């Protein structure tokens, strides 16, 4: 085995071992991330719930019966609940822990589904949707943070995409569950997801980084050993993590530091910017309008079948992102995503413009379908998962909770806004201009990414913080041999 080295950095001593004799086991990290993001699958099922549920609630004899206006509020109140749930989530995960918070959130999930399933009034449905939204908002803070802290830098991007992948699986699950065409059974089937999540995830260790912030070093060592495998020497990684957390503790980071430090301000700008362009890309509008797009193209598929097809496309494309994000990098996928999405929306706008002007576009009936499919593929490759990945990567542990909560709450507020005003935009501007507005936002998103978004591929969290702060890590290395190692 090669000799060991001492690395002095900023008057602090870090013990490193080079090279490792055994590589870390990736399977426990993937298992933990998959089980943690089952909560995101629950979130996805809430997002698609309105598609099968509202038609059932608007049939004659339904109890309760839901009007179009009430249906609009049922859809958007979920996003408003998620906004409210994300706000305190940062403080909660810093106090209770990432894992404990995720497990506790199974309770409002289950309660929400039961409220929806046995509702006898619209107000009960409102309450169920808000309660589910609160839990989803907290999940969107806790899950990405947990994954970013347990993952090795070499696979952190791939694990981070699992959050969006599970959301798309949840959306598809909601569409498929709607095939039962029974309102109560739709909700009872959906309530099984949080139960499965809780029973499987409760056995997974807590985030080692969180345990270290609470000075529970032996628990952190055991957790890190579980995530890296029994044969892996965790001492080097544990020592570096302790050093980083001690530095942050000495800096006494607080809410004010989120705005006073150059690095955290830049991280906040990047994170909020990515979430803004994610929502203003018009993805919700495209999904909402997909049924009409299929009809306009002359497709014989029903609305339910169309929704399932769209769900499958999103799942496959998001899975492709897990394979590419740690190879191609974050920036290139974001740039490709926003550029192609803007082009697809521009084409959709022109198609509907010429159609409303009376031009014969029957020979181009394939164009809207191709544009929607390509749009969703590129969204799922880039601006769908990557903003959530980078939210967990960009902030130091000292402010990660409050920063993630701020970013996630803004994302959900924007989702509520876009969902609520989309129909008003269609009525006021018409579909061509509406799609062109979203296309313009995609183009601006491309410029934003090119100018401000750093590449985080393959970098550990401390390196990312140094880059955002405009500093370079220049350690002084002192070699020692194996015989003298015992005296260190």
N, C-alpha and C positions, 0 to 999 in steps of 0.2 A: 504494500500500500504506500502511496506517495506520502511525503512529509506533510505536516500541518503548517498553517501560517497564521500569523496574527495581523489583523488589519486595523490600523489606527485611523479613525475618521472623526474629524471635529472633536478631538480630545477624548473620544470614546473608543473603547477597545472591543472589537468584534472577533470572535473565534470562527475561523472557516476551515473546512476540510476540502482539499482538492486533490484528486477528483473523488466523487462518491464511488464506492465499490459496488453498490447496488442501486439501480434506478428505482424511483418511487413507483409504487403500484397505482395505476390510473383507475382501476375498477372501483375502489371504494369512493373515490371522488365523483365519478360518474353516477354511482348508485345514490350517494347522498344528494347530488344535484337533481337527479330525476325525481327522487321521492319528495324533496323540498318543493320542487316546482309542480307537483301534483296540485298544490294550492293554486297555482296559476291556471291549471286545467279547470278547477272549480270556477275561477274568475271568468274564463272563456265561456263556460256554459251559461253564466249570467248574461254575457254580452249578446249571445245569440238567442236567448230565451224568448225575447219579444217576437222573433220571426214565427215560431210555431204557436206561441201562447196567445198573442193578440187576435189572430183570426178566430181562435176558439172562444175567446171572451167577447167577441163581437157577433157571434151567431145568435139567432133568435132563441130565446129561452135560456140564455146563459145567465148564471147567478154567480157573481155579479155581471151585469152587462156594462161594457166599456165603450164610450164614445171615442171618436177620432181624437178630440182634444185631450181626453183623459189618457188615451193610448200614447199620445206624444209625451205627456208628463211621466207616464210609467217608464218609457224608454229613457228619458233624460234624467230622471231623478236618481237613477243608478249612478250616473257619472257624478252628479252632485254629491251623493253619499260617498263615493270614492275620494272626491276632493277633500271632504271633511275628515275621512278616515286617515288619509295620508298625513295630515298636519301634525297630529300628536305621535305618529308612529315612530318618528326618529327618537323621541325621548323615551318611548316605551321599549324599543329594542335595545337602547343603551342601558336601561334599568333592569329589565327582565331577561334580556338576552335574545339573540336572533331565533334560536330554535324554540325556546319557550313561547315567544310571541306567536310564531307560526302555529304551534300546537293549540294555543288558547283560541286562536281565530277560527278554529273548526267549530266552536260552539255557536257564534253568531251565524256562521254559514248554514249549519243544520237548522237552527231556529228560523232563519229566513226562508228556507225552502218549505218548512212546515207551515209557516204563516201564509206563504203564497198558495200552497196546495189546498189548505183548508179555509181559505179566505171566503167571506160572505159579503164583503163590501169592497169598494174601490179603495177606501182608506186603508184597509188591511193590506191590499196589494202595494199601495204607496209605501207603507211601513216596511213590508218585506223587502221591497227593492232598495230602500234607503239603507236598511240594516245590512243587506248583502253588499251594497256599495261601500259601506264603511269598512267591512272586512276586506274587500278587494283593494281598497286604497291602502290599507295597512300592509297587505300582502305585497303590493308593488314596491314598498320600501324594504320590507324585511327579507324577502326572498333574494333579490339581486345582491343585497349586502352580504347575506350569508354565503352565497355562492362565490362572490369575489374574494371572500376571506378564507375559504377552505381550499381554493383551487391553486395549483401550481401555475406559474406565469405561462408555461408552454401550452396549457389547455384551458386557460381562464376564459378566453373568448368563446371557445366551443361550448363550455359549460354555461356561459352567460346566455348563449342563444337558446338554451333549453327553456328559459322563462317564456320567451315569445312562442317557441314551438309548442309548449304545453297550452298556452292560450289558444293557439290555432286548433289544437286537438280538442280543447274544451268547446270551442265554437262549433267544430264539426260534430262533437258529441251532442250538443244542443239541437242542431239541425236533425240528426238521426233520431234522437229521442222524440222529436216532434212527429215522427211517423206513427206513434201510438194513437194520435188524434184524440187524446183524452186529457183534459186539463189537469186533473188530480194526479193521474199516473205520470204525466210529464214531470211534475214537481217531485213526486216520490222517487222516481228513477234518478233524477238529478241530485236528490239528497244523499244518494249512496256515495257520491264522489268525495265529499268532505269526510265521511266516515272512513273510507278506504285510505284517504290521505293521513288521517290521524293515526290509524292503527299501524300503518307502515312506517311513518316518519318518526314517531315518538321514540324509537330505539336508536336513532342516529345521534352521534355526539354533537355538542354545542360547538360554535365557532371558536377555534383556538385563540384568535385575536381578541374576541370578547372576554374570554376567560383570563387572558393576560391583563386586560384593562382592570379586572377585578382582583388582580394579584393572586389568582388561583393557578399557580405555575404548574403544579403537578397534574392537575386536571387538564391544563392546556397541553402538556407533554403527551398525556395519554390520548387526547383527542387528535392531536397532530399525528401521532404514531398510527392511529386507526385510519386516518385519511391517506397516509403515505405507505402503509403496509408494514408488517412486522419486521422485515429484514432491512428496512431503510434507516439510516442514521439521521435522526431529526435534530441533533444538537446544533448544527450550523444554522439551520433555518429558524429554530427556536430562539437562538441567541440573537439573531438579526431582528426577529420580531420583538423581542424584549427591548432591545436597544431603541428601535423605532418608537415603541410605545412610551418608553421612558423619556425620549426627546420631546414627544408631544405633551407628556405630562409636565415636563419642565417649562414648556412654552405656555402652559395653562390656557389652552385654547378654549374659547367660549363662543357664544353667538356673535360677539363683536369681531372675533378673528375671522369669521366667515367673510366679512367685508373689508377687513383691514389688511389681510395678508394678500400679497400679489398672486401667489399660487392658488389660493382658494377662490379668489375673485375670478380669476381666469377659468378655473374649473367650473364655477357656478354659471358663468356666461356660456361656456361651451355646453354644459349639461342642459340648461334651460333652453338654449337655442336649438339643440337637437330635438328636444321634446316639442318645442313650438312648431318646427318644420315637419315633425312626424304627424302632428294633428292637422296642420294646415296643408298637408299634402293632398287632402281630400279623400283619404282612404275610406272614411266612414260614408262620405257622399257616394263614392263609387259602389261600395257594397250595398248601400241603401237603394241606389238607382239601378242595381244590376238586373233586377226583374224586368224593369222597363226596357233596359238595353237588350235583354234577350228577346223581349216581345218585338222591339223595333227592328231587330235583325231577322225576324221571321222564324225564330227558333220554335220548335214544337215542344220543347221541354217545359214542364210545369215550374211554378215558382219554387216549390219544395226541392225538386230535382236540381234546378239551377243553383239554389243555395248550397246543396250538398256538393255539387261540382266545384263551386267557388271555395268551399271549405277544404276540399281535398287539394286543390291547387295551392292554397295557402300553407297547408301542412307540408307538402312536398318541397315547396320553395324554402320554407323556414328550415327544414331539415338540411337542405343543400347549404344553407348559411352556416350550419354547425360544422360542415366540412371545409368551408372556405375561409371563415373569419380569422383563424389562426395561421392560414397560409397566405392568403392574399392581403390581409390586413384590414383594419377598420376603415381607414380613409378612402381607399380605392372602392370599397363596396358602397360606402355612403355616396361618393361622387357618382358612381355608376347608377346607383338607385335613384337619386334625385333627378339626374339628367334624363334618364329613360322615362321615369314617371311623368315628368313635365312634358315630354314628347307625346306620350300616350294620351294625356289629358288634352293637349292641344289638338290632336287628331280627333278625339271624341267631340270636342267643341265644334270643329269644322264639319264633322259628319252631321251633327244635329242642326248646325246652322244651315247647311245646304238642304237638309230634309225639311226644315220649317220654311225655307224659301221656295219650296215646291219642286226642287230638282229631283230627278229620278236617280235614287241611290241604291236601287235593288241589286245592282251588280256588285255593290260594295257591302252587302249585308254581313259579310264575314268580318268586316273591319272593326265594328264595335266590340264583338266578342274577342277578337285577337288583342285589341287594345286593353280591354279589362283584364284578360288573362295575363298579359305581359306586365301591366301595371302592378297586379297583385304579386306576381313572381318577384319583381324588382323591389317592391315594398318589403316583402318577406325576407329578401336577401340583405337589405341594407337598413332602411329607416324604420323597419318594424322592430327587429331585435337589438340593433347596435346601440341606440340611445339608452336602453336599459342596461346593457353591458357596461357602457362607459360611466353611467351613474354610479355603479359600484366600484369603478376603477379610479376615478379622478380625485376623490377626496381622501384626506388623511383620516385615520380612525378617530382623532379628537373631535372632528366636526362632521364625520360621515353620517351620523344619525340625523342631525338637523338639516344638513345639506340635502340628503336623499329625500327627506320628508318635504322640503321646500320644492325640490324639482318635481317629485311625483305629484304633489298637490296641484302645481301649476299645470302639469300634463292633463290631469283629470278635469280641471276647470276648463281648459281649452277644449277637451273632448265634449264636455257638456255644452259649451258655447257653439261649437261646430254642428253638433247633433241638433241643437234646438233651432239654430238660424238657417240650416240648410234649406228647409222647405220655403222659408221666407225669401231666400236668395233666388230659388227657382221661380217663385211667383213674381218677384220684383225685376229680376235681371234676365230670366230665361235660362234654359240649360246650357246653351253655348257659352254665354259670358260667365256663368257660374263655373264651368269647367276651366275656362281660360284664367279666371282668378286663381284657382288652385294651381294651375300650371305655372303661373307667375311666381307663386310662393315656392314651388319646387325649384325654379331657376335661382331664386334668391337663396334657397337652401344649399344649392351647389356652390355658390360664391362663398357663403358662410363657412361651409366645410373646408373649401380650398384655402381660405385665409386664416381661420382660427382653430380648427380642430386638429389636435396632435395625434400622431400615430402611437398607439399603446401596445401594439402587437409584440409579444415576447419580452416585455419589460415587467419587472416586478413593481409592486405598488410604491416602493420607496423611490425607484428611478423615475416613475411618472411624476411624483411630487417634486422632485428636484428639477425636472424639465419645466414643469408649469411655473416654478418659482424663478426660472431663468438662471439656475445654478448648475454646476457640474460637479459630480462626485469624483474626487481625486484622492483616493486612499493611498496611504503610505504602507507598503507591505514589508513585513519583517519575517523572513523564513526561519523556522526552527525544525530540528530533526525529531524523529520519533522518540529518541531516548530522552530528550529534554521536555517532551510534551507533558509528561506527568507533573512537571513543576509549574505548568501554566495554571 
